[in-house]
């Protein structure tokens, strides 16, 4: 709605031209028209972390005393 137009001047979105439609019938038509609109874009797919490429690459093992022990500890 623009600033210079009033609500009475706007055309309705849906209008029954012939017949005597009940509110339920109008609601059914609106539901069908709403279902026909373009589907929403699919959400971005989340890549699972368990098969991420950076997990395949092995890090260098620590050297020196206690290296074997620290190789099993998280970084």
C-alpha positions as CSV (number, residue, x, y, z in Angstrom):
1,X,0.0,0.0,0.0
2,X,1.4,3.4,-1.0
3,X,1.1,6.6,1.0
4,X,-1.4,8.1,-1.6
5,X,-3.8,5.1,-1.8
6,X,-6.3,4.0,0.7
7,X,-7.3,0.5,1.6
8,X,-10.7,1.0,-0.2
9,X,-9.0,1.8,-3.5
10,X,-7.0,-1.5,-3.7
11,X,-8.3,-4.4,-5.7
12,X,-8.9,-7.7,-3.8
13,X,-6.5,-10.6,-4.4
14,X,-9.3,-13.1,-5.0
15,X,-12.8,-12.3,-6.1
16,X,-15.8,-14.7,-6.5
17,X,-17.5,-13.6,-9.8
18,X,-20.3,-16.2,-10.1
19,X,-22.0,-18.5,-7.7
20,X,-22.3,-18.4,-4.0
21,X,-19.0,-19.7,-2.5
22,X,-18.9,-20.6,1.2
23,X,-15.9,-19.5,3.3
24,X,-14.7,-23.1,3.3
25,X,-14.7,-23.3,-0.5
26,X,-12.8,-20.0,-0.7
27,X,-10.3,-21.3,1.8
28,X,-9.8,-24.5,-0.2
29,X,-9.1,-22.5,-3.4
30,X,-6.6,-20.3,-1.6
31,X,-4.9,-23.4,-0.2
32,X,-4.6,-25.0,-3.6
33,X,-3.2,-21.7,-5.1
34,X,-0.7,-21.4,-2.3
35,X,0.5,-25.0,-2.8
36,X,1.1,-24.3,-6.5
37,X,3.6,-21.6,-5.9
38,X,7.3,-22.3,-6.4
39,X,8.9,-24.5,-3.7
40,X,11.4,-22.8,-1.3
41,X,15.1,-23.3,-2.0
42,X,16.5,-26.4,-0.3
43,X,18.7,-25.6,2.7
44,X,22.4,-25.9,2.4
45,X,23.5,-29.5,3.0
46,X,25.6,-29.9,6.1
47,X,28.7,-32.0,5.5
48,X,29.2,-34.6,8.2
49,X,32.5,-34.2,10.2
50,X,33.3,-37.9,10.4
51,X,34.4,-38.1,6.8
52,X,35.9,-34.6,6.4
53,X,39.1,-34.6,4.3
54,X,41.2,-33.0,7.0
55,X,40.6,-36.0,9.2
56,X,42.2,-38.4,6.7
57,X,45.5,-36.5,6.7
58,X,47.7,-37.7,9.6
59,X,49.6,-35.2,11.7
60,X,53.3,-35.6,12.4
61,X,54.1,-37.6,15.6
62,X,55.9,-35.9,18.4
63,X,59.6,-36.6,18.8
64,X,61.7,-37.0,21.9
65,X,61.1,-38.4,25.4
66,X,57.4,-39.1,26.1
67,X,56.5,-38.8,22.4
68,X,54.7,-42.1,22.3
69,X,52.5,-41.0,25.2
70,X,51.7,-37.6,23.7
71,X,50.8,-39.1,20.4
72,X,47.6,-40.5,21.8
73,X,46.6,-37.3,23.5
74,X,44.5,-34.7,21.8
75,X,46.2,-31.6,20.5
